[in-house]
């Protein structure tokens, strides 16, 4: 019987060991997702539907005091969100052109009514806000009151009232708004340099007046405290 040579066996053994110890080709690296200003675990934001700022925003009841505000979409311009923001249980996760992914909310218990247009009708102001998703005041990005009118069964935007007094740092807010004939009076709160995020000490009043086009225009803020 013919026996293989020692050299032949050694060569075969080296080949087997080399095959068993070789490393597989590494998988290609997965790109890291881009960072976001919102660190919560909410669902990915969906694009907001486009809308005209002065066009119809949906159906309106004859008396706006009968509106189901929890089902009402609002223009997202107050937080630089394109189109309309639709809410579920008062909250939404949307994409802001300035802030990235944000948490938005509406406060249907804070709706204010009054005759802004001076037509003996009832207009409504709905408070809304947006933040980074955190639970502290430092994450607050914007506050606003969105003012609506009802015309021929359609909801129309009269204007978005935003704080006009701002000294930097934390976002300014509101102590309240009043809807009066031809104007909206906004009582604002703003942070001075040494104020903690929870507690702004500054106060101001801005009067928004209805222009010739039926839309609100802000006046100069007047510091009151």
C-alpha positions in Angstrom: 0.0 0.0 0.0 1.3 3.4 -0.9 1.5 5.8 2.1 1.5 9.6 1.7 4.7 11.3 2.5 5.2 13.3 5.6 5.5 16.5 3.5 2.2 15.8 1.8 0.4 15.4 5.1 1.9 18.5 6.6 0.9 20.6 3.5 -2.7 19.3 3.8 -2.8 20.1 7.5 -1.6 23.7 7.0 -4.3 24.2 4.3 -7.1 22.9 6.6 -5.9 25.1 9.5 -5.7 28.1 7.3 -9.3 27.6 6.0 -10.6 27.1 9.6 -9.0 30.2 11.0 -9.6 32.7 8.2 -12.0 35.6 9.2 -15.2 36.3 7.2 -15.4 39.5 5.2 -16.9 42.2 7.5 -20.3 43.6 6.8 -20.4 47.2 5.5 -20.9 49.8 8.2 -24.5 51.1 8.8 -24.7 54.9 8.6 -25.6 56.6 12.0 -28.9 58.3 12.0 -28.8 62.1 12.1 -29.2 63.7 15.5 -32.5 65.2 16.5 -33.5 67.8 19.0 -36.2 65.5 20.4 -34.9 62.7 22.6 -38.2 61.1 23.4 -39.5 57.7 22.2 -42.4 59.0 20.2 -43.3 57.7 16.8 -41.7 59.1 13.8 -43.4 62.4 12.7 -45.6 62.3 9.7 -45.6 65.2 7.1 -48.1 67.8 7.9 -50.7 68.5 5.2 -50.2 71.7 3.3 -52.6 74.5 3.6 -53.0 78.2 2.9 -52.7 80.5 5.9 -55.8 82.4 4.8 -57.8 79.6 3.2 -60.2 77.2 4.8 -59.0 75.1 7.7 -62.0 72.8 7.8 -65.6 72.9 8.7 -66.9 75.4 11.3 -69.9 75.2 13.5 -72.4 78.2 13.3 -71.2 79.2 16.8 -67.5 78.5 17.4 -68.3 77.9 21.0 -69.7 74.5 19.8 -66.5 73.5 18.0 -64.8 70.2 18.9 -61.3 71.9 19.3 -59.7 68.6 20.1 -60.3 67.5 16.5 -59.2 70.8 15.0 -55.9 71.0 13.1 -53.9 74.2 13.5 -51.3 76.0 11.3 -47.9 75.0 12.4 -46.1 78.3 11.7 -45.8 79.1 15.4 -43.1 76.4 15.6 -42.0 76.6 12.0 -43.8 73.4 11.1 -45.1 73.4 7.5 -48.8 72.9 6.9 -51.3 71.9 9.6 -50.7 70.0 12.8 -53.3 67.4 13.7 -53.4 66.3 17.4 -54.3 63.0 19.1 -55.3 63.5 22.8 -54.0 67.0 22.6 -50.5 66.0 21.4 -48.5 65.5 18.2 -45.0 64.7 17.1 -44.0 66.8 14.0 -41.1 68.0 12.1 -40.0 71.7 12.4 -37.9 73.3 9.7 -36.0 75.1 12.5 -35.9 72.7 15.5 -36.1 69.3 13.9 -38.5 66.7 15.5 -40.7 68.4 18.1 -43.5 67.7 20.5 -46.6 69.9 19.9 -49.6 70.3 22.1 -53.0 72.1 22.2 -55.0 73.2 25.2 -58.7 73.0 24.5 -59.5 74.0 28.1 -57.9 77.4 27.4 -59.9 78.5 24.4 -60.8 82.2 24.6 -63.9 83.7 22.8 -64.7 87.2 21.7 -65.8 89.4 18.7 -62.5 90.4 17.1 -63.8 91.2 13.7 -66.5 93.5 15.0 -69.2 91.7 13.0 -71.3 90.5 16.1 -69.9 87.0 15.5 -67.7 84.9 17.8 -64.0 84.3 17.1 -61.9 81.9 19.1 -58.3 81.7 20.3 -56.8 78.3 20.9 -53.5 78.0 22.9 -50.8 75.8 21.4 -47.2 75.2 22.1 -44.1 73.1 21.1 -41.1 71.8 22.9 -38.2 69.4 22.6 -40.0 66.6 24.4 -38.5 67.2 27.8 -40.4 67.7 31.0 -38.7 71.0 32.0 -39.2 74.6 31.0 -35.8 74.7 29.4 -37.2 72.5 26.6 -39.9 75.0 25.7 -39.6 76.3 22.1 -42.7 78.4 21.5 -46.2 79.4 22.8 -49.0 80.9 20.7 -52.7 81.5 20.5 -54.2 80.7 17.1 -57.2 82.9 16.4 -60.0 81.5 14.2 -63.2 82.9 12.6 -66.1 81.0 11.1 -67.2 82.1 7.7 -70.0 80.4 5.7 -69.4 77.1 7.5 -65.6 77.2 7.1 -62.9 77.8 9.6 -60.5 80.7 8.7 -57.3 81.8 10.3 -57.4 85.4 11.6 -53.9 85.2 12.9 -51.4 83.5 15.2 -50.6 85.6 18.3 -47.0 85.0 19.5 -45.1 86.7 22.3 -43.4 89.9 21.1 -41.2 90.6 24.1 -38.1 88.4 24.2 -34.7 89.0 25.9 -33.0 85.7 25.0 -32.8 82.4 26.8 -36.1 80.7 27.5 -39.2 81.1 25.3 -41.6 83.8 26.3 -45.2 82.9 27.1 -48.6 84.3 28.1 -50.5 85.2 31.2 -53.6 85.4 29.0 -55.3 87.0 26.0 -58.4 89.0 25.5 -60.4 89.2 22.3 -61.9 92.6 21.8 -63.5 94.4 18.9 -60.8 94.9 16.2 -58.0 93.7 18.4 -56.4 91.0 20.5 -54.7 92.1 23.8 -51.9 89.7 24.8 -50.4 89.7 28.3 -47.0 88.2 27.9 -44.4 86.8 30.3 -40.7 86.9 29.5 -37.4 86.0 31.1 -34.8 88.4 32.3 -31.2 87.3 32.3 -31.1 85.8 35.8 -34.6 84.2 35.8 -34.8 80.4 36.1 -36.5 78.6 33.3 -39.6 78.0 35.5 -40.3 81.5 36.5 -40.1 84.5 34.2 -40.3 87.8 36.0 -40.9 90.1 33.1 -44.4 91.2 32.0 -45.5 92.9 28.8 -48.6 93.7 26.8 -48.9 93.6 23.0 -52.0 94.7 21.1 -52.7 93.0 17.9 -55.1 94.8 15.5 -57.1 93.5 12.6 -55.7 94.9 9.3 -57.5 95.8 6.1 -57.1 92.2 4.9 -58.9 90.8 8.0 -55.6 89.5 9.5 -54.0 90.4 12.9 -50.9 92.6 12.9 -48.8 93.0 16.1 -48.0 96.3 17.7 -45.0 97.1 19.8 -44.8 95.3 23.1 -45.1 97.5 26.2 -43.2 96.4 29.3 -45.5 96.4 32.3 -43.3 94.7 34.9 
